[in-house]
């Protein structure tokens, strides 16, 4: 849950909206919350820096990571890969 909250914090800090996304909205399409390609890249960079991971290239498409839940799954997967190494 802590990782999910950190992801929410990162996304909310990058979105140019007065309304913050909550845990109940993790399946909302972030494009509907004004996430464009520039904000998307800022979110990716912030995630990579925060968690010391590299998001795989196949996810560097806005449609692949358009929800908090999708982002969470990828971050968890990359963190698990680090633990195994």
C-alpha positions in Angstrom: 0.0 0.0 0.0 2.9 2.3 0.7 4.1 2.0 -2.9 0.7 2.8 -4.2 0.5 5.9 -2.0 3.9 7.0 -3.3 2.7 6.5 -6.9 -0.4 8.5 -6.2 1.7 11.3 -4.7 3.9 11.4 -7.8 1.0 11.4 -10.2 -0.9 14.1 -8.3 2.2 16.3 -8.1 2.6 16.2 -11.9 -1.0 16.5 -13.0 -2.1 20.1 -13.6 -5.4 19.8 -11.8 -6.9 21.1 -8.6 -8.6 17.8 -8.1 -6.3 15.1 -6.6 -6.7 11.4 -7.6 -7.6 9.2 -4.6 -7.3 5.5 -4.0 -10.9 5.0 -5.1 -9.8 6.2 -8.6 -6.9 3.9 -9.4 -8.8 2.6 -12.4 -9.6 6.0 -13.8 -8.0 6.9 -17.2 -5.4 9.5 -16.4 -5.9 11.1 -19.8 -9.3 12.2 -18.5 -7.4 13.9 -15.6 -5.4 16.0 -18.1 -2.4 13.7 -18.4 -0.7 14.5 -21.7 2.5 13.1 -23.2 4.8 15.7 -21.4 3.2 15.0 -18.0 3.4 11.2 -18.7 7.2 11.5 -19.3 7.6 13.6 -16.1 5.7 10.9 -14.2 7.9 8.1 -15.7 11.1 10.0 -14.8 9.8 10.7 -11.2 8.9 7.0 -10.8 12.3 5.8 -12.0 14.1 8.2 -9.7 11.9 7.5 -6.6 12.1 3.7 -6.9 15.5 3.4 -8.6 14.0 1.4 -11.4 13.9 1.6 -15.2 10.4 1.3 -16.8 10.7 -1.1 -19.7 10.4 0.4 -23.1 7.1 -1.4 -24.0 5.4 0.6 -21.2 6.7 4.0 -22.4 3.4 4.5 -24.3 0.7 6.6 -22.6 -2.0 4.0 -23.3 0.0 1.3 -21.5 0.2 3.2 -18.3 -3.0 5.2 -18.4 -4.2 4.2 -14.9 -2.7 4.3 -11.4 -3.3 0.6 -11.2 -1.4 -0.1 -14.4 1.5 2.0 -13.2 1.5 0.2 -9.8 1.7 -3.2 -11.4 4.7 -2.2 -13.5 6.5 -0.6 -10.6 5.9 -3.6 -8.4 7.1 -5.9 -11.2 10.3 -3.9 -11.6 10.9 -3.8 -7.9 10.5 -7.5 -7.6 13.1 -8.0 -10.4 15.5 -5.9 -8.4 15.0 -8.1 -5.3 15.7 -11.2 -7.3 19.1 -9.9 -8.5 
